[in-house]
Amino acid sequence: MEIRIEGVSKHYQSEGKTIKALDEVTLTIPARQIFTLLGPSGCGKTTLLRCIVGLEMPDTGEIRIGGELVWSKDKGISVPPEKRGLGMVFQTYAIWPHMTVFDNVAYPLQVRGAPKAVIRQKVADTLRFVQLEGFEQRPATKLSGGQQQRVALARALVAEPKVILFDEPLSNLDAKLREETRKELRHFLGKLQITAVYVTHDRVEALALSDSIAVMRAGRIVEVGTPQKIYFDADHRFVADFIGRANLVKARVVAHEGGHTIVDSGLGRLACQQRDFAPGSEATLCLRPEFIRLVAGAAPAAHNLVNGRIDSLTFVGESYETQIRVGDEELLAKVDPDAKLVVGDSVSFTLDPAHCLLVAV
């Protein structure tokens, strides 16, 4: 079910100051997608989620869910949260410790007055779906963090919502469990084929889970795209830097040749992805560490060949993270763990023009 947000603003008063939590946000969330709101703390992503749910009242704008207008200050429309047909999974799960798994999941149906037989069947079906069959009478306090997350998901799903919303639901899990649960969640949501809106500040989580990502900053939507578009072909420096580790180098556009944009930079003259920058204009060159390819042996003449020196090496298991000094620039690169390198070695590396991304300064 599609969600349309038009001109939504939200302001708070704090110590005599007005804080813009949302600043004229306009956004369409497509039906049957996992759509992530990604951004740093304080960017407005949770406020926007709460406005969709109905837990916050915007100051301006309109919100439509599946074509139904659920909020409009100008038209005096404010559909309460329980009437919007939404499911919600909170950051803290909000699992009631004094209840069993069955009672936690059954609660939304019980408050709606559903018949007991219907409740039993729907709870059983939902627990089977999230792989908690047989846990019905287990006390909530006896569950692991990952199991509690699945109980929260089951409770959100049992009433068959039109849309399900997640407010950083994996942030309380340790790194390994977070990775496992992320895979499960992607699998569950893929099978459901319903609209999911997911809030996170974790860029790995966003890339792994999402069909589409909206990157937010200071109450505004900066950019929207697929994970691949956002990571490989961002339009904004903030997005390119926030979505992953990046080397950012000042550059000046020289020309457009052979389907590439040619720039001068602290790394020398380089051919980059074709971008719409006028010759002579300033730009920022974004280079991902994983795309800096060291050249073994004597360096042949090559497109985008750069020479530098190893300034540091840090072993992180699957690779070495190394700082390569090139003139006044220092680049983070990932190197094969079998590489026979020491600090001070001279190295050469190539940069594929397809992975030399130019964004505005």
NORMO-V802823 format. One record per backbone hydrogen bond with DSSP energy under -0.5 kcal/mol. CO is the residue of the C=O (numbers start at 0). NH is the residue of the N-H. If there is no record, write none. Layout:
# NORMO-V802823
[[CO	NH] [CO	NH]]
This chain:
# NORMO-V802823
[[1	65] [2	28] [3	63] [4	26] [5	61] [7	24] [8	58] [8	59] [9	20] [9	21] [11	13] [11	18] [13	16] [16	13] [16	18] [17	19] [18	11] [18	20] [21	9] [21	23] [24	7] [26	4] [27	29] [28	2] [29	32] [32	34] [32	195] [33	35] [33	210] [33	211] [34	197] [35	37] [35	213] [36	199] [37	215] [39	42] [42	218] [43	47] [44	48] [45	49] [46	50] [47	51] [48	52] [49	53] [49	54] [49	55] [55	57] [59	8] [60	72] [61	5] [62	69] [62	70] [63	3] [63	65] [64	67] [67	64] [67	69] [69	78] [70	62] [71	75] [71	76] [72	75] [75	77] [76	71] [79	82] [80	83] [80	85] [84	161] [84	162] [86	164] [87	89] [88	166] [89	92] [91	93] [91	94] [94	96] [95	98] [96	140] [98	139] [99	103] [100	104] [101	105] [102	106] [105	108] [105	109] [106	110] [107	111] [108	113] [109	112] [114	118] [115	119] [116	120] [117	121] [118	122] [119	123] [120	124] [121	125] [122	126] [123	127] [124	128] [125	129] [126	131] [126	132] [127	130] [131	134] [134	137] [135	101] [137	100] [138	141] [139	142] [143	147] [144	148] [145	149] [146	150] [147	151] [148	152] [149	153] [150	154] [151	155] [152	156] [153	157] [156	159] [161	194] [162	86] [163	196] [164	88] [165	167] [165	198] [167	170] [169	172] [173	177] [174	178] [175	179] [176	180] [177	181] [178	182] [179	183] [180	184] [181	185] [182	186] [183	187] [184	188] [185	189] [186	190] [187	191] [188	192] [188	193] [194	163] [195	34] [195	197] [196	165] [197	36] [198	167] [199	38] [200	202] [201	205] [202	206] [203	207] [204	208] [205	209] [211	35] [212	214] [212	224] [213	37] [214	221] [214	222] [216	219] [218	22] [219	216] [219	221] [222	214] [224	212] [225	229] [226	230] [227	231] [227	232] [228	232] [234	359] [235	239] [236	240] [237	241] [238	242] [245	247] [246	248] [246	286] [248	284] [249	265] [250	282] [251	263] [252	279] [254	261] [256	259] [258	273] [259	256] [259	261] [260	271] [261	253] [261	254] [262	269] [263	251] [264	267] [267	264] [269	262] [271	260] [274	276] [277	280] [280	252] [282	250] [283	285] [283	358] [284	248] [284	286] [285	356] [286	246] [287	290] [288	291] [288	333] [290	292] [290	351] [291	293] [292	349] [293	295] [297	299] [301	304] [303	350] [305	348] [307	346] [308	310] [308	324] [309	343] [311	322] [313	320] [315	317] [318	315] [319	321] [319	334] [320	313] [321	323] [321	332] [322	310] [322	311] [322	324] [323	325] [323	330] [324	308] [325	328] [328	325] [330	323] [332	321] [334	319] [335	338] [338	340] [341	344] [344	309] [346	307] [347	294] [348	305] [349	292] [351	354] [352	272] [352	355] [354	356] [355	272] [356	285] [358	283]]
